[in-house]
């Protein structure tokens, strides 16, 4: 699948709107303080990193407990 217009209607729409300017973010003031937003994103990323690390440690601990308490039995076909 390529990028771009594939049929006649799409090509006409691209030609019509390629010169339109829709990037008007300079006209309005942001309702969110960028530094607070970045701080919140950083806190969220740090929390996620900590959760992933804790999950890995918990998986290692559970694996060790399961391996230590496992009881193996011979099947009927083995001697």
MODELLER restraints for C-alpha pairs under 7 A, 6 or more apart:
rsr = mdl.restraints
at = mdl.atoms
rsr.add(forms.Gaussian(group=physical.xy_distance, feature=features.Distance(at['CA:5:A'], at['CA:11:A']), mean=5.13, stdev=0.5))
